[in-house]
Amino acid sequence: MITTAPPDPPALAALHLAKTGRFTDMHGQDVTLSPDLLAQLAASYDPAIYQAPLVIGHPKTNSPAFGHLAKLELTPEGLFGEPINVDPAFAEAVRSGRYPHRSLSFWPADHPSSPTPGRPYIRHLGVLGAVPPAIKGLRGADLADDDGGITTLDFT
């Protein structure tokens, strides 16, 4: 009998994670995403140290993971992330529009939990279903600050 392996799930396109600008987070604090900060996020990202998971919402434990970010890339348009090992049901829920918004959470450089002390680091990429973006231009974006000084960016 001849058997064939199931087809690989369709690859997800690189996700637009952030762009430069000055934003007001959900607590009313001004946050500046400078070209230098985005470059630091891209340069510090090392999946061998910590591979940022794809999650639903903003779980404090960064789990369960429905995939991960393989690498980050800085372009003139902003910061992009390549999703890998994405759960097919999760990918379909995102594609079908159940989770139209993305929300990037990262540790600032001075955060004690950052896996790269002294440098900012991506914590997770959450998908959100009902939170409308407040900041336009990143294919939709909203900036929020989680508990403990963790910065969170929401996108559509």
JOSUL-V42168 format. One record per residue. N is the residue number from 0. OMEGA is omega in degrees with one decimal (NA if undefined). Layout:
BEGIN
n=N omega=OMEGA
n=N omega=OMEGA
END
This chain:
BEGIN
n=0 omega=178.3
n=1 omega=176.4
n=2 omega=177.3
n=3 omega=178.1
n=4 omega=176.6
n=5 omega=-179.9
n=6 omega=175.3
n=7 omega=176.4
n=8 omega=179.5
n=9 omega=-179.8
n=10 omega=174.4
n=11 omega=177.6
n=12 omega=174.2
n=13 omega=-176.7
n=14 omega=176.9
n=15 omega=-173.1
n=16 omega=-175.7
n=17 omega=172.9
n=18 omega=-179.9
n=19 omega=176.7
n=20 omega=177.6
n=21 omega=-174.8
n=22 omega=174.0
n=23 omega=-178.5
n=24 omega=-175.5
n=25 omega=177.9
n=26 omega=179.4
n=27 omega=-179.9
n=28 omega=174.9
n=29 omega=179.1
n=30 omega=178.1
n=31 omega=173.4
n=32 omega=-176.8
n=33 omega=173.3
n=34 omega=179.3
n=35 omega=179.1
n=36 omega=178.4
n=37 omega=177.3
n=38 omega=177.9
n=39 omega=178.1
n=40 omega=179.8
n=41 omega=-176.4
n=42 omega=-176.3
n=43 omega=-174.0
n=44 omega=178.8
n=45 omega=-178.9
n=46 omega=177.1
n=47 omega=177.3
n=48 omega=178.7
n=49 omega=179.7
n=50 omega=-175.8
n=51 omega=-179.1
n=52 omega=168.5
n=53 omega=-174.0
n=54 omega=172.6
n=55 omega=-177.7
n=56 omega=179.8
n=57 omega=180.0
n=58 omega=-178.2
n=59 omega=-178.4
n=60 omega=-179.0
n=61 omega=180.0
n=62 omega=4.2
n=63 omega=178.6
n=64 omega=177.1
n=65 omega=-178.8
n=66 omega=-179.2
n=67 omega=171.9
n=68 omega=-177.6
n=69 omega=-179.1
n=70 omega=176.1
n=71 omega=177.8
n=72 omega=176.5
n=73 omega=177.7
n=74 omega=175.4
n=75 omega=179.5
n=76 omega=-179.9
n=77 omega=-177.3
n=78 omega=179.2
n=79 omega=177.3
n=80 omega=179.4
n=81 omega=179.2
n=82 omega=176.9
n=83 omega=177.1
n=84 omega=-176.2
n=85 omega=176.9
n=86 omega=-176.6
n=87 omega=179.5
n=88 omega=177.0
n=89 omega=179.3
n=90 omega=179.8
n=91 omega=178.0
n=92 omega=177.7
n=93 omega=-179.4
n=94 omega=-176.7
n=95 omega=177.0
n=96 omega=178.4
n=97 omega=179.0
n=98 omega=-174.5
n=99 omega=-175.9
n=100 omega=175.9
n=101 omega=-178.2
n=102 omega=-177.8
n=103 omega=176.7
n=104 omega=178.0
n=105 omega=174.9
n=106 omega=172.4
n=107 omega=-176.0
n=108 omega=-176.1
n=109 omega=-178.5
n=110 omega=-177.2
n=111 omega=-180.0
n=112 omega=-179.1
n=113 omega=178.2
n=114 omega=176.5
n=115 omega=-176.5
n=116 omega=179.5
n=117 omega=178.7
n=118 omega=176.9
n=119 omega=-176.7
n=120 omega=179.3
n=121 omega=-178.9
n=122 omega=174.8
n=123 omega=170.8
n=124 omega=179.0
n=125 omega=170.4
n=126 omega=-175.1
n=127 omega=-178.2
n=128 omega=-170.4
n=129 omega=-176.3
n=130 omega=179.3
n=131 omega=178.5
n=132 omega=179.4
n=133 omega=-177.7
n=134 omega=-177.9
n=135 omega=171.0
n=136 omega=178.8
n=137 omega=-167.6
n=138 omega=-178.1
n=139 omega=178.9
n=140 omega=174.6
n=141 omega=-177.5
n=142 omega=178.2
n=143 omega=179.3
n=144 omega=178.6
n=145 omega=174.2
n=146 omega=173.6
n=147 omega=176.3
n=148 omega=177.6
n=149 omega=-177.9
n=150 omega=-177.7
n=151 omega=-178.8
n=152 omega=179.2
n=153 omega=-177.4
n=154 omega=168.2
n=155 omega=NA
END
